Amino acid sequence: MTIDRLGESTILVTLMRDDMRRYDLDFEASADAAETRQGLTRLMYRVGEECGLNHRDKSYLVEALPGKESCLLIISVRSGKPRKRYRIKRETTVECCVFQRCDDFLDWLSRPESAALGYSLYALSGCYYLLPTYPLNPAESVLLNEYGAVTKKSPVAAARIREHGTFLREQPDRRVFHFRNASSAAM
């Protein structure tokens, strides 16, 4: 773990995988928020000791940028209310299926299950990208994995595919959704 004080109000902390385990920091969607909050509090006390910060009447804004083997924390120190607020932003992803060849997509398209799925198809850099209209259910994901590779992309990567890719085809979604606890007043 390295702690760098960039100025009076900014601290940069680089945590490796072992440090994240030591402080119970896990920023995944399935992580326990209470454990992450406690680990973050212990880490802030350690950072305060290393940088010589007085925690009285200070508030902190901690931005976490998790990576595969490390995590970068940008800590902004502010004077003000001594109230602690924790906001853990979850990373949003978009499902995408990548077909290496056009034949793979056409083989999937010949399946009867493909008729219900809504999607947009783009060609980019010799590959074919299928962007579903709604999140895939597990059965659809398994079926698509037989012909292509279903991956999670960031919304920025999906927008880049839409912007720079060549639009090939779009199909409206024909799946039937059953909404839980739907009101019968409109029926």
N, CA, C and O of each residue as an XYZ file, in Angstrom:
748
protein
N       0.850     -1.169      0.000
C       0.000      0.000      0.000
C       0.893      1.229      0.000
O       1.849      1.325      0.769
N       0.559      2.171     -0.885
C       1.280      3.436     -0.913
C       0.294      4.565     -0.670
O      -0.821      4.561     -1.191
N       0.728      5.537      0.135
C      -0.088      6.699      0.461
C       0.697      7.933      0.031
O       1.797      8.184      0.522
N       0.118      8.703     -0.894
C       0.760      9.919     -1.391
C      -0.162     11.096     -1.126
O      -1.334     11.084     -1.501
N       0.386     12.114     -0.474
C      -0.386     13.330     -0.240
C      -0.077     14.292     -1.373
O       1.038     14.802     -1.477
N      -1.073     14.538     -2.225
C      -0.877     15.372     -3.399
C      -1.029     16.851     -3.102
O      -0.560     17.684     -3.878
N      -1.656     17.187     -2.024
C      -1.855     18.581     -1.645
C      -2.479     18.630     -0.263
O      -2.539     17.619      0.436
N      -2.942     19.801      0.129
C      -3.565     19.948      1.443
C      -4.859     19.151      1.550
O      -5.214     18.680      2.630
N      -5.565     18.998      0.430
C      -6.883     18.378      0.514
C      -7.036     17.132     -0.357
O      -8.154     16.648     -0.532
N      -5.954     16.607     -0.902
C      -6.054     15.424     -1.761
C      -5.002     14.395     -1.383
O      -3.820     14.710     -1.247
N      -5.460     13.153     -1.215
C      -4.580     12.039     -0.873
C      -4.844     10.917     -1.872
O      -5.993     10.616     -2.195
N      -3.777     10.310     -2.353
C      -3.866      9.209     -3.302
C      -3.373      7.942     -2.611
O      -2.240      7.903     -2.129
N      -4.210      6.903     -2.556
C      -3.864      5.646     -1.895
C      -3.952      4.528     -2.932
O      -4.979      4.361     -3.591
N      -2.876      3.773     -3.070
C      -2.855      2.623     -3.970
C      -2.835      1.359     -3.117
O      -1.923      1.148     -2.318
N      -3.852      0.527     -3.300
C      -3.973     -0.701     -2.533
C      -3.782     -1.890     -3.463
O      -4.344     -1.926     -4.558
N      -3.000     -2.848     -3.035
C      -2.855     -4.089     -3.779
C      -3.916     -5.065     -3.266
O      -4.631     -4.754     -2.314
N      -4.023     -6.221     -3.878
C      -5.056     -7.201     -3.542
C      -4.960     -7.622     -2.071
O      -5.993     -7.781     -1.420
N      -3.738     -7.807     -1.526
C      -3.570     -8.196     -0.118
C      -4.066     -7.096      0.817
O      -4.693     -7.385      1.836
N      -3.788     -5.831      0.476
C      -4.248     -4.716      1.302
C      -5.773     -4.639      1.317
O      -6.375     -4.339      2.347
N      -6.388     -4.909      0.175
C      -7.842     -4.874      0.106
C      -8.448     -5.980      0.972
O      -9.485     -5.774      1.602
N      -7.807     -7.155      1.006
C      -8.279     -8.235      1.875
C      -8.087     -7.869      3.345
O      -8.944     -8.161      4.179
N      -6.961     -7.229      3.658
C      -6.672     -6.862      5.046
C      -7.726     -5.900      5.593
O      -8.110     -6.001      6.758
N      -8.192     -4.975      4.766
C      -9.176     -3.983      5.196
C     -10.604     -4.378      4.804
O     -11.520     -3.573      4.973
N     -10.818     -5.588      4.287
C     -12.139     -6.087      3.881
C     -12.818     -5.155      2.886
O     -14.015     -4.892      2.994
N     -12.055     -4.656      1.918
C     -12.608     -3.763      0.904
C     -12.962     -4.580     -0.330
O     -12.094     -5.162     -0.980
N     -14.246     -4.611     -0.638
C     -14.741     -5.306     -1.816
C     -15.813     -4.420     -2.422
O     -16.844     -4.179     -1.794
N     -15.586     -3.933     -3.631
C     -16.491     -2.981     -4.257
C     -17.407     -3.642     -5.278
O     -17.984     -2.950     -6.117
N     -17.554     -4.960     -5.228
C     -18.448     -5.668     -6.134
C     -19.889     -5.457     -5.678
O     -20.140     -5.081     -4.533
N     -20.826     -5.702     -6.579
C     -22.246     -5.497     -6.272
C     -22.737     -6.452     -5.182
O     -23.650     -6.108     -4.432
N     -22.146     -7.643     -5.084
C     -22.597     -8.631     -4.107
C     -21.907     -8.474     -2.748
O     -22.174     -9.254     -1.834
N     -21.038     -7.495     -2.603
C     -20.277     -7.332     -1.360
C     -21.169     -6.796     -0.241
O     -22.150     -6.093     -0.481
N     -20.797     -7.150      0.980
C     -21.503     -6.670      2.158
C     -21.096     -5.217      2.406
O     -19.921     -4.937      2.643
N     -22.045     -4.303      2.353
C     -21.755     -2.878      2.486
C     -21.254     -2.535      3.888
O     -20.421     -1.643      4.045
N     -21.753     -3.233      4.903
C     -21.335     -2.935      6.279
C     -19.858     -3.275      6.489
O     -19.126     -2.507      7.113
N     -19.418     -4.431      5.965
C     -18.007     -4.805      6.089
C     -17.114     -3.842      5.317
O     -16.043     -3.466      5.794
N     -17.548     -3.446      4.138
C     -16.769     -2.497      3.345
C     -16.670     -1.160      4.072
O     -15.609     -0.536      4.079
N     -17.755     -0.720      4.677
C     -17.774      0.546      5.418
C     -16.816      0.488      6.609
O     -16.084      1.446      6.858
N     -16.814     -0.628      7.347
C     -15.912     -0.766      8.489
C     -14.456     -0.802      8.038
O     -13.594     -0.181      8.660
N     -14.185     -1.523      6.964
C     -12.819     -1.567      6.437
C     -12.354     -0.210      5.954
O     -11.195      0.158      6.149
N     -13.251      0.541      5.323
C     -12.917      1.879      4.853
C     -12.636      2.820      6.027
O     -11.757      3.677      5.938
N     -13.371      2.666      7.113
C     -13.139      3.481      8.312
C     -11.765      3.182      8.906
O     -11.032      4.101      9.269
N     -11.411      1.881      9.006
C     -10.083      1.522      9.522
C      -8.983      2.063      8.622
O      -7.953      2.531      9.107
N      -9.201      1.999      7.313
C      -8.213      2.524      6.366
C      -8.059      4.034      6.519
O      -6.943      4.549      6.446
N      -9.158      4.747      6.730
C      -9.086      6.203      6.877
C      -8.303      6.596      8.136
O      -7.572      7.587      8.123
N      -8.450      5.830      9.220
C      -7.649      6.104     10.414
C      -6.164      5.900     10.127
O      -5.328      6.678     10.585
N      -5.841      4.866      9.376
C      -4.436      4.610      9.016
C      -3.888      5.724      8.131
O      -2.763      6.182      8.330
N      -4.676      6.156      7.160
C      -4.259      7.251      6.273
C      -4.077      8.529      7.079
O      -3.134      9.286      6.847
N      -4.980      8.768      8.026
C      -4.864      9.956      8.877
C      -3.595      9.949      9.702
O      -2.962     10.990      9.877
N      -3.208      8.773     10.219
C      -1.972      8.661     10.999
C      -0.755      8.900     10.119
O       0.178      9.590     10.529
N      -0.752      8.333      8.903
C       0.389      8.481      7.998
C       0.556      9.925      7.516
O       1.678     10.413      7.381
N      -0.556     10.598      7.261
C      -0.488     11.958      6.695
C      -0.552     13.039      7.763
O      -0.405     14.220      7.451
N      -0.768     12.658      9.005
C      -0.839     13.642     10.076
C      -2.122     14.460     10.029
O      -2.094     15.659     10.305
N      -3.231     13.846      9.691
C      -4.509     14.547      9.609
C      -5.247     14.482     10.934
O      -5.237     13.458     11.618
N      -5.877     15.568     11.281
C      -6.757     15.604     12.423
C      -8.166     15.340     11.885
O      -8.625     16.065     11.002
N      -8.859     14.322     12.394
C     -10.160     13.947     11.867
C     -11.297     14.828     12.367
O     -12.421     14.715     11.877
N     -11.026     15.706     13.338
C     -12.083     16.534     13.907
C     -12.550     17.569     12.887
O     -11.740     18.260     12.270
N     -13.858     17.663     12.722
C     -14.511     18.609     11.808
C     -14.043     18.445     10.366
O     -13.937     19.429      9.634
N     -13.768     17.232      9.962
C     -13.367     16.947      8.576
C     -14.366     15.962      7.979
O     -14.920     15.113      8.678
N     -14.581     16.090      6.701
C     -15.349     15.082      5.970
C     -14.492     14.644      4.795
O     -13.644     15.393      4.310
N     -14.724     13.429      4.350
C     -13.907     12.837      3.303
C     -14.799     12.379      2.159
O     -15.869     11.810      2.373
N     -14.346     12.634      0.965
C     -14.959     12.074     -0.225
C     -13.953     11.079     -0.774
O     -12.853     11.458     -1.175
N     -14.330      9.801     -0.794
C     -13.434      8.736     -1.231
C     -13.959      8.191     -2.550
O     -15.084      7.696     -2.621
N     -13.146      8.283     -3.589
C     -13.491      7.713     -4.883
C     -12.614      6.492     -5.091
O     -11.387      6.583     -5.049
N     -13.250      5.344     -5.317
C     -12.522      4.091     -5.496
C     -12.540      3.702     -6.967
O     -13.597      3.657     -7.596
N     -11.368      3.424     -7.506
C     -11.229      2.963     -8.877
C     -10.617      1.562     -8.837
O      -9.397      1.414     -8.906
N     -11.479      0.517     -8.723
C     -10.944     -0.847     -8.609
C     -10.410     -1.342     -9.942
O     -10.946     -1.028    -11.005
N      -9.340     -2.126     -9.861
C      -8.741     -2.766    -11.022
C      -8.670     -4.256    -10.789
O      -9.263     -4.765     -9.838
N      -7.955     -4.961    -11.642
C      -7.870     -6.413    -11.487
C      -7.004     -6.801    -10.305
O      -7.391     -7.667     -9.519
N      -5.848     -6.185    -10.161
C      -4.912     -6.576     -9.104
C      -4.709     -5.483     -8.062
O      -4.005     -5.700     -7.076
N      -5.311     -4.318     -8.260
C      -5.102     -3.223     -7.317
C      -6.327     -2.324     -7.314
O      -7.261     -2.508     -8.094
N      -6.297     -1.352     -6.421
C      -7.386     -0.385     -6.307
C      -6.765      0.975     -6.008
O      -5.837      1.080     -5.206
N      -7.271      1.990     -6.645
C      -6.783      3.343     -6.447
C      -7.872      4.132     -5.735
O      -9.008      4.195     -6.207
N      -7.526      4.737     -4.592
C      -8.461      5.565     -3.840
C      -8.010      7.013     -3.931
O      -6.856      7.329     -3.644
N      -8.911      7.880     -4.325
C      -8.654      9.321     -4.340
C      -9.485      9.904     -3.208
O     -10.714      9.848     -3.236
N      -8.808     10.461     -2.217
C      -9.476     10.952     -1.014
C      -9.387     12.472     -1.013
O      -8.298     13.045     -1.042
N     -10.552     13.114     -0.978
C     -10.623     14.576     -0.886
C     -11.022     14.927      0.539
O     -12.062     14.484      1.026
N     -10.191     15.727      1.210
C     -10.436     16.130      2.590
C     -11.135     17.479      2.566
O     -10.682     18.414      1.906
N     -12.238     17.570      3.288
C     -13.013     18.810      3.329
C     -13.287     19.197      4.775
O     -13.513     18.336      5.626
N     -13.266     20.458      5.037
C     -13.665     20.946      6.352
C     -15.171     21.116      6.330
O     -15.751     21.497      5.313
N     -15.784     20.839      7.433
C     -17.235     20.993      7.457
C     -17.873     20.132      8.501
O     -17.323     19.909      9.579
N     -19.035     19.655      8.167
C     -19.831     18.875      9.109
C     -19.110     17.573      9.475
O     -18.560     16.900      8.603
N     -19.116     17.225     10.749
C     -18.458     15.994     11.156
C     -19.329     14.754     10.931
O     -19.226     13.779     11.675
N     -20.165     14.792      9.928
C     -21.050     13.679      9.642
C     -20.415     12.766      8.603
O     -19.865     13.241      7.609
N     -20.487     11.467      8.827
C     -19.923     10.507      7.875
C     -21.014     10.085      6.903
O     -22.130      9.756      7.304
N     -20.677     10.101      5.625
C     -21.581      9.605      4.599
C     -20.803      8.655      3.720
O     -19.685      8.954      3.300
N     -21.391      7.519      3.447
C     -20.753      6.524      2.598
C     -21.626      6.315      1.372
O     -22.822      6.049      1.485
N     -21.029      6.436      0.225
C     -21.718      6.142     -1.022
C     -20.835      5.194     -1.810
O     -19.723      5.551     -2.199
N     -21.315      4.020     -2.039
C     -20.561      3.049     -2.816
C     -21.268      2.924     -4.152
O     -22.379      2.398     -4.226
N     -20.636      3.401     -5.195
C     -21.216      3.337     -6.525
C     -20.898      1.974     -7.120
O     -19.754      1.519     -7.096
N     -21.909      1.347     -7.641
C     -21.746      0.054     -8.281
C     -21.460      0.262     -9.761
O     -22.038      1.130    -10.414
N     -20.574     -0.541    -10.254
C     -20.237     -0.444    -11.666
C     -21.398     -0.988    -12.491
O     -21.912     -2.072    -12.214
N     -21.806     -0.229    -13.504
C     -22.869     -0.695    -14.377
C     -22.248     -1.320    -15.617
O     -21.246     -0.833    -16.142
N     -22.855     -2.396    -16.071
C     -22.361     -3.075    -17.255
C     -23.532     -3.378    -18.183
O     -24.691     -3.394    -17.769
N     -23.203     -3.614    -19.428
C     -24.176     -3.947    -20.457
C     -23.752     -5.285    -21.052
O     -22.571     -5.511    -21.315
N     -24.725     -6.168    -21.262
C     -24.408     -7.452    -21.870
C     -24.219     -7.285    -23.374
O     -24.897     -6.483    -24.017
N     -23.298     -8.047    -23.910
C     -22.968     -7.972    -25.324
C     -22.504     -9.350    -25.766
O     -21.775    -10.029    -25.043
N     -22.927     -9.758    -26.945
C     -22.465    -11.037    -27.482
C     -21.604    -10.747    -28.707
O     -22.017    -10.021    -29.611
N     -20.409    -11.319    -28.728
C     -19.462    -11.102    -29.820
C     -19.398    -12.376    -30.665
O     -19.071    -13.452    -30.165
N     -19.716    -12.235    -31.954
C     -19.596    -13.337    -32.903
C     -18.339    -13.078    -33.734
O     -18.185    -11.994    -34.298
N     -17.453    -14.049    -33.813
C     -16.211    -13.877    -34.557
C     -16.437    -13.915    -36.069
O     -15.723    -13.267    -36.834
N     -17.453    -14.695    -36.486
C     -17.745    -14.814    -37.915
C     -19.237    -14.592    -38.139
O     -20.047    -14.781    -37.231
N     -19.580    -14.198    -39.329
C     -20.979    -13.989    -39.688
C     -21.738    -15.317    -39.653
O     -22.916    -15.344    -39.297
N     -21.077    -16.414    -40.018
C     -21.732    -17.724    -40.001
C     -22.207    -18.102    -38.602
O     -23.255    -18.729    -38.448
N     -21.435    -17.719    -37.580
C     -21.845    -18.016    -36.208
C     -23.157    -17.304    -35.878
O     -24.048    -17.888    -35.262
N     -23.271    -16.039    -36.292
C     -24.498    -15.290    -36.042
C     -25.663    -15.903    -36.817
O     -26.758    -16.046    -36.273
N     -25.439    -16.264    -38.071
C     -26.507    -16.844    -38.882
C     -26.956    -18.188    -38.325
O     -28.143    -18.511    -38.379
N     -26.019    -18.983    -37.787
C     -26.397    -20.246    -37.151
C     -27.281    -19.992    -35.932
O     -28.273    -20.691    -35.726
N     -26.925    -18.996    -35.127
C     -27.751    -18.656    -33.965
C     -29.118    -18.146    -34.421
O     -30.135    -18.457    -33.800
N     -29.145    -17.382    -35.478
C     -30.387    -16.812    -35.982
C     -31.346    -17.893    -36.488
O     -32.560    -17.691    -36.488
N     -30.809    -19.040    -36.918
C     -31.664    -20.124    -37.403
C     -32.372    -20.856    -36.264
O     -33.296    -21.629    -36.517
N     -31.961    -20.632    -35.025
C     -32.606    -21.258    -33.869
C     -33.964    -20.593    -33.619
O     -34.074    -19.375    -33.761
N     -34.991    -21.347    -33.253
C     -36.311    -20.738    -33.011
C     -36.324    -19.813    -31.788
O     -37.146    -18.899    -31.713
N     -35.418    -20.046    -30.832
C     -35.379    -19.208    -29.627
C     -34.924    -17.791    -29.923
O     -35.205    -16.878    -29.147
N     -34.223    -17.591    -31.035
C     -33.691    -16.269    -31.355
C     -34.769    -15.298    -31.796
O     -34.543    -14.087    -31.792
N     -35.948    -15.806    -32.182
C     -37.001    -14.937    -32.695
C     -37.580    -14.021    -31.629
O     -38.078    -12.946    -31.963
N     -37.535    -14.406    -30.362
C     -38.138    -13.605    -29.301
C     -37.204    -12.526    -28.771
O     -37.673    -11.545    -28.193
N     -35.911    -12.678    -28.951
C     -34.934    -11.758    -28.364
C     -34.852    -10.472    -29.174
O     -34.719    -10.510    -30.397
N     -34.932     -9.334    -28.492
C     -34.749     -8.044    -29.140
C     -33.289     -7.645    -29.084
O     -32.646     -7.787    -28.044
N     -32.754     -7.143    -30.196
C     -31.336     -6.818    -30.242
C     -31.046     -5.846    -31.371
O     -31.887     -5.579    -32.228
N     -29.830     -5.329    -31.341
C     -29.255     -4.558    -32.440
C     -27.937     -5.233    -32.794
O     -27.196     -5.656    -31.907
N     -27.645     -5.335    -34.090
C     -26.435     -6.010    -34.544
C     -25.534     -5.006    -35.249
O     -25.981     -4.245    -36.107
N     -24.239     -5.014    -34.869
C     -23.252     -4.097    -35.440
C     -22.024     -4.883    -35.884
O     -21.671     -5.896    -35.279
N     -21.379     -4.409    -36.944
C     -20.104     -4.980    -37.395
C     -19.015     -3.969    -37.070
O     -19.139     -2.784    -37.381
N     -17.944     -4.453    -36.439
C     -16.845     -3.572    -36.058
C     -15.569     -4.400    -35.965
O     -15.529     -5.406    -35.257
N     -14.544     -3.984    -36.666
C     -13.210     -4.611    -36.621
C     -13.253     -6.107    -36.916
O     -12.558     -6.885    -36.263
N     -14.052     -6.514    -37.880
C     -14.095     -7.908    -38.287
C     -14.931     -8.805    -37.394
O     -14.999    -10.010    -37.632
N     -15.569     -8.252    -36.374
C     -16.431     -9.029    -35.483
C     -17.853     -8.473    -35.571
O     -18.084     -7.371    -36.069
N     -18.786     -9.268    -35.074
C     -20.190     -8.876    -35.069
C     -20.647     -8.790    -33.621
O     -20.480     -9.740    -32.857
N     -21.224     -7.651    -33.239
C     -21.624     -7.395    -31.865
C     -23.143     -7.346    -31.782
O     -23.783     -6.545    -32.464
N     -23.717     -8.204    -30.946
C     -25.143     -8.226    -30.700
C     -25.378     -7.555    -29.352
O     -24.899     -8.030    -28.323
N     -26.117     -6.452    -29.364
C     -26.443     -5.731    -28.137
C     -27.922     -5.961    -27.836
O     -28.773     -5.405    -28.530
N     -28.257     -6.769    -26.814
C     -29.658     -7.055    -26.517
C     -30.384     -5.815    -25.997
O     -29.789     -4.940    -25.369
N     -31.689     -5.770    -26.279
C     -32.516     -4.653    -25.828
C     -32.674     -4.672    -24.315
O     -32.587     -3.631    -23.664
N     -32.909     -5.871    -23.748
C     -33.072     -6.038    -22.310
C     -32.032     -7.036    -21.819
O     -31.455     -7.763    -22.628
N     -31.778     -7.089    -20.506
C     -30.824     -8.080    -19.993
C     -31.239     -9.505    -20.355
O     -32.424     -9.836    -20.401
N     -30.249    -10.321    -20.606
C     -30.496    -11.709    -20.994
C     -30.835    -12.548    -19.775
O     -30.285    -12.340    -18.694
N     -31.743    -13.497    -19.956
C     -31.979    -14.444    -18.878
C     -30.935    -15.559    -19.024
O     -30.295    -15.649    -20.071
N     -30.745    -16.400    -18.018
C     -29.678    -17.416    -18.092
C     -29.792    -18.360    -19.288
O     -28.773    -18.735    -19.868
N     -31.004    -18.749    -19.667
C     -31.164    -19.670    -20.801
C     -30.715    -19.003    -22.105
O     -30.065    -19.640    -22.934
N     -31.057    -17.735    -22.287
C     -30.636    -17.013    -23.498
C     -29.122    -16.827    -23.516
O     -28.488    -16.925    -24.566
N     -28.562    -16.562    -22.363
C     -27.114    -16.393    -22.273
C     -26.381    -17.686    -22.637
O     -25.377    -17.650    -23.349
N     -26.878    -18.821    -22.153
C     -26.260    -20.112    -22.469
C     -26.360    -20.400    -23.957
O     -25.397    -20.864    -24.568
N     -27.532    -20.126    -24.549
C     -27.727    -20.365    -25.973
C     -26.804    -19.487    -26.813
O     -26.206    -19.961    -27.779
N     -26.685    -18.219    -26.452
C     -25.795    -17.319    -27.196
C     -24.334    -17.732    -27.056
O     -23.557    -17.580    -27.998
N     -23.952    -18.251    -25.892
C     -22.563    -18.683    -25.683
C     -22.176    -19.875    -26.542
O     -20.989    -20.137    -26.738
N     -23.166    -20.603    -27.059
C     -22.849    -21.710    -27.959
C     -22.318    -21.207    -29.297
O     -21.539    -21.897    -29.956
N     -22.729    -20.027    -29.693
C     -22.365    -19.497    -31.011
C     -21.401    -18.318    -30.937
O     -20.629    -18.088    -31.868
N     -21.439    -17.583    -29.857
C     -20.565    -16.427    -29.687
C     -20.067    -16.378    -28.260
O     -20.095    -17.386    -27.553
N     -19.615    -15.225    -27.835
C     -19.124    -15.050    -26.467
C     -19.894    -13.908    -25.813
O     -19.774    -12.755    -26.227
N     -20.685    -14.231    -24.789
C     -21.430    -13.210    -24.057
C     -20.497    -12.596    -23.031
O     -19.933    -13.299    -22.192
N     -20.337    -11.292    -23.099
C     -19.459    -10.582    -22.172
C     -20.204     -9.400    -21.573
O     -21.264     -9.006    -22.059
N     -19.642     -8.848    -20.524
C     -20.159     -7.633    -19.911
C     -19.262     -6.487    -20.362
O     -18.043     -6.546    -20.196
N     -19.852     -5.467    -20.921
C     -19.111     -4.295    -21.386
C     -19.587     -3.088    -20.595
O     -20.707     -3.070    -20.085
N     -18.745     -2.102    -20.499
C     -19.154     -0.858    -19.862
C     -20.099     -0.124    -20.804
O     -20.061     -0.355    -22.013
N     -20.940      0.751    -20.280
C     -21.826      1.524    -21.160
C     -21.055      2.350    -22.190
O     -21.558      2.607    -23.284
N     -19.850      2.762    -21.845
C     -19.018      3.530    -22.781
C     -18.594      2.647    -23.950
O     -18.616      3.090    -25.099
N     -18.207      1.400    -23.669
C     -17.807      0.474    -24.736
C     -18.988      0.160    -25.647
O     -18.827      0.076    -26.865
N     -20.177     -0.015    -25.064
C     -21.369     -0.272    -25.882
C     -21.699      0.933    -26.753
O     -22.087      0.774    -27.910
N     -21.549      2.137    -26.206
C     -21.793      3.343    -27.001
C     -20.766      3.477    -28.121
O     -21.088      3.950    -29.211
N     -19.541      3.063    -27.853
C     -18.498      3.104    -28.878
C     -18.821      2.140    -30.021
O     -18.581      2.450    -31.188
N     -19.367      0.969    -29.678
C     -19.786      0.007    -30.704
C     -20.902      0.611    -31.551
O     -20.885      0.501    -32.777
N     -21.875      1.250    -30.892
C     -22.985      1.872    -31.626
C     -22.508      3.016    -32.517
O     -23.009      3.200    -33.626
N     -21.541      3.779    -32.026
C     -21.078      4.949    -32.767
C     -20.167      4.583    -33.936
O     -20.339      5.099    -35.041
N     -19.208      3.706    -33.704
C     -18.201      3.409    -34.733
C     -18.519      2.154    -35.546
O     -17.937      1.947    -36.611
N     -19.425      1.326    -35.061
C     -19.765      0.109    -35.785
C     -20.744      0.385    -36.915
O     -21.420      1.414    -36.937
N     -20.807     -0.543    -37.842
C     -21.750     -0.449    -38.949
C     -23.031     -1.160    -38.522
O     -23.019     -2.354    -38.220
N     -24.131     -0.419    -38.502
C     -25.416     -0.978    -38.096
C     -25.884     -1.959    -39.161
O     -25.945     -1.614    -40.341
N     -26.218     -3.195    -38.745
C     -26.628     -4.229    -39.688
C     -28.101     -4.595    -39.576
O     -28.794     -4.722    -40.585
N     -28.578     -4.764    -38.338
C     -29.929     -5.275    -38.177
C     -30.453     -4.939    -36.798
O     -29.691     -4.821    -35.838
N     -31.767     -4.784    -36.710
C     -32.409     -4.569    -35.419
C     -33.674     -5.409    -35.377
O     -34.402     -5.509    -36.365
N     -33.926     -6.009    -34.222
C     -35.136     -6.800    -34.052
C     -35.809     -6.375    -32.761
O     -35.160     -6.320    -31.717
N     -37.111     -6.072    -32.813
C     -37.807     -5.700    -31.574
C     -37.945     -6.889    -30.637
O     -37.949     -8.040    -31.073
N     -38.057     -6.604    -29.358
C     -38.168     -7.646    -28.346
C     -39.589     -8.200    -28.344
O     -40.560     -7.447    -28.281
N     -39.697     -9.522    -28.413
C     -41.009    -10.167    -28.417
C     -41.223    -11.020    -27.177
O     -42.162    -11.814    -27.119
N     -40.357    -10.860    -26.190
C     -40.526    -11.633    -24.960
C     -41.703    -11.083    -24.169
O     -42.007     -9.892    -24.235
N     -42.356    -11.955    -23.427
C     -43.473    -11.557    -22.584
C     -42.939    -11.410    -21.168
O     -42.362    -12.345    -20.613
N     -43.135    -10.232    -20.588
C     -42.665     -9.975    -19.235
C     -43.840    -10.014    -18.275
O     -44.888     -9.424    -18.540
N     -43.665    -10.705    -17.167
C     -44.669    -10.757    -16.119
C     -44.144     -9.899    -14.986
O     -43.156    -10.239    -14.334
N     -44.813     -8.790    -14.761
C     -44.352     -7.877    -13.733
C     -44.836     -8.355    -12.371
O     -46.004     -8.698    -12.191
N     -43.935     -8.367    -11.448
C     -44.237     -8.816    -10.100
C     -45.055     -7.732     -9.391
O     -44.742     -6.546     -9.490
N     -46.093     -8.146     -8.684
C     -46.955     -7.253     -7.936
C     -47.584     -6.192     -8.830
O     -47.729     -5.043     -8.413
N     -47.948     -6.552    -10.021
C     -48.584     -5.597    -10.930
C     -49.993     -5.301    -10.454
O     -50.680     -6.174     -9.923
N     -50.404     -4.095    -10.646
C     -51.735     -3.681    -10.226
C     -52.761     -4.209    -11.228
O     -52.526     -4.199    -12.436
N     -53.887     -4.666    -10.714
C     -54.950     -5.154    -11.586
C     -55.952     -4.053    -11.879
O     -56.967     -4.313    -12.526
N     -55.703     -2.836    -11.428
C     -56.649     -1.738    -11.613
C     -56.784     -1.363    -13.081
O     -57.860     -0.946    -13.509
N     -55.738     -1.499    -13.848
C     -55.788     -1.111    -15.241
C     -56.285     -2.237    -16.151
O     -56.444     -2.030    -17.354
N     -56.529     -3.404    -15.599
C     -56.932     -4.548    -16.421
C     -58.412     -4.609    -16.650
O     -58.895     -5.519    -17.325
